[in-house]
Amino acid sequence: MLLVGIATVPAHAEDFRAQQWHLDAMGAEEIWQLSTGKGVTVAVIDSGVDKNNPDLRGRVLEGKDFASPTESGNQFTDYSGHGTGMAGLIAGTGARDGGQGAFGLAPGAKILPVRIPGLEGGDASMDQGSENFNRFVPQAIRYAADSGAKVINVSLGNAKGSQALNDAVKHALDKGALVFASVGNTGDKGNRLEYPGATPGVVGVGASDNKGQHVPTSQHGDQVDIVAPGKDTVHACGGGTGVCKSTGTSDATALASAAAALLWSKHPDWTNNQVLKVMLNTVAKPLGGEKRSDFIGYGAIRPLRTLKTPGDPGPADVRPIDDLTEVATATPSAPATTAPADPGPVETTTVAPAPAPQAAAEEDGNTGLWIGLGIGAAVLLGVGVAVPVLRSRRS
């Protein structure tokens, strides 16, 4: 099993919010005037969530532990730091040091921690990964859906899917939830298909950088539905100072989950189909307005636009991605014929530098692009178009 970008290293800075380029890019300050995710529960199926992290206090619910006795502690004991990082990206409050901490995109959402075993090996593939994955992840998804989580975040990847996983995802959808999962970080080395990112019914999430471009390590193929910021994201995490910087599709998945929570909080009467449809209707598409790309799926999330101009959410009972009748296999995605425009870094987690006078995106002259993704005035990306029913091309 793979976790993306979990080798957490303490970040060193006084004002962590100043380093969170991804929040500036998506227009977080304006977003929070419209929605904070309040009233929505996001399940984080991972290595545990530290409820005592200063930026997560008061946001973490009871949850469940599937990892004992393999791992010591309980669902609030994060044995790798990864689960706390995902929770921080989703619902961090920035309360550390009098408001100088790291914020999540949906700071008003609640986190349901669901701890599973077998994730202690960092970003390395483990021999016991498949066994643990096929046994515990389906149970965790069912538990999350039955516990009222509207959004289920699975920033994990495994080379083999299973019927139990397919059935669990279908159960979650029938319960009215959305399942977001990372597509994986071997895009530049094998690009193997991973689950549940490639599981029918799951929204597969890839990573983009501060220029709005595909991160080369982010896997590509039919399993990619959307992309979100996933490079050098600063967030609350487990261990050390409790704040880290990381790169990977795990991070992108957490931000996509948070974006869904924001929208659902503002429109609590919408179904999972309607929330997903509006997210897809408002994505930033590649230049030329292609319907879909194996690198960025249908496009990059634009949470501010979903809140300000959501458009028609469509029928409550029509899924906007028609993938439930398709069968996903363990066959790796075929290499794309066109390489990404801009080479990016391998997945990493590093020490966050002290805040600079300008954000990294501004230094590269690309602030307008990412702000465009949030506000709707993109320079290199076209506007989103209505998506009646999109066809997933998963192999």
PyMOL commands that set and color helices and strands:
alter all, ss='L'
color gray80, all
select helices_A, chain A and resi 16-19+21-26+28-34+82-91+96-99+129-146+163-174+249-266+272-281+303-308+360-363+367-375
alter helices_A, ss='H'
color red, helices_A
select strands_A, chain A and resi 2-3+41-46+64-65+110-115+151-154+156-157+178-182+203-208+226-229+233-236+243-246+349-350
alter strands_A, ss='S'
color yellow, strands_A
deselect
rebuild
show_as cartoon
